Amino acid sequence: MTTDILICDSAALEDGGTGVRFPLTAGGEDATGFVVRYNGVVYGYLNRCAHIPIELDWNNGEFFETEGRYLICSTHGAIYLPETGRCAGGPCRGGRLRTIVVTEKDNQVFWQADEFVRPARA
């Protein structure tokens, strides 16, 4: 049985706008995930660049480049397609962001743990 873990209210995510970060454990290490809305759909990823494993956002929740079409790593400019997490340019060279399963229901956004991403340690 899969457990849904609340991230935020749906209204917190504007299309191509600021995302919402949430704490988790990835491979046994403290980390963050994030959700964004793109073309009306919510997507979730581990907040870790495929180029160098550092967080993407340059300010808390700022994952999109200025036009709101790509997710961008603030450090080296790697860009990713928001709907797949695949590298679209820059130093990520064929890499991709680690997807986190997210659902949206009853005007709320949830994530689901798997073998790699788990709820944050207490």
N, C-alpha and C positions, 0 to 999 in steps of 0.2 A: 504494500500500500504506500502510495506516494503522499507526502505531506506538503501542503502549500504553506509557504512562509511569507507573510505579508511584507511588502516593500513600501508601498505608498498608495495614496488615492490616485485614481486615473487622472484626475484634473491636474496633478502635479507635473504631468508630462505633456508639453506642447510639441506639435510636429516640428522636427528639426531644431528644437530648442534645448534648453538645459535638461540634462539627465539627472537621475537620482542614484547616488551611491549607497551601497549597503555592505555591512561587514560580513565576512565569511571566512572559512578556513579552506585553503586550496593546497592539496598535497601535504597537509599537516602544518602549513604555515599560515599565519594571520595575513589576510588579504582583503580586498574589496571587490565587489561586483558592481555593475551598473546597468541601468535600464534607460533606454531612450525611445522616443516615438518617431517613426519615419513612415510617411505615406499612410498614416492612420494606424499603423501596427506597432506594438511594443516589442522590442528586442532586448535581450539580456546577454551580457558578456562579462568575463573575468576582466578586471581592470588591470591588464598586463599586456604591454606591447609585444608583438611577435618578434620585433627586431632585438630589443634589449628588454628584459623583464622588469619594466618600470611602469608606474601608473600613467595613463594617457592624459587625463584632464589637467589643463594648465591652471584653472581655478576650479574649485569644487563644483562638479557637475558640468563643466564646459568641455564637451566631447566633440561637438561638431565644428568644422571649419566655418568661416564667416558666411558662406552662402548656404549652409545647412544641408549640403549634399553628401558630405563624407565625414566619417569619424576621423579624427586626427590625433596623432601623438604629439603632445606639446614639446617634447624634447628634441626629436630629430625629424619631425615632419612626415612620418609614415602615415599614409591614408588608407582607410578601410571602407568597404561598402557597408552601409548600416544594416542592410537586410540579410547579409551573409557573414560579415566579419572578414571576408577575404581581402587581402592586400590589393589595393588599386594603384599604388605608386609609392615611391620613396624607398627607404632602406629595409622594408619588411620582406621584399623579394619573394613573392609566392607564399608567404606565411599567412596566417589567419588568426583572428582573435578566438579565444576559447568560449564557445557558446554556453550559456546557462539557460535552461528551460524556464520560460516565464509564461504565465497565463494572466488574462485579464477577465475578471468576472465581478458582477455586482459593484461596478465602479471602483474596483481596487485591483492592484497589480501584485502578483505573488511570484515567488521563485520556488524551484524544486531542487533539492540536493541530489547528488549522484555519487559515484565512486570517488570522484576527485574533489568536487566542491561540496562542502558541508557547512552547517550552521557555525557561526563564530563561537569560539571557546568563551566560556563565561568569565 
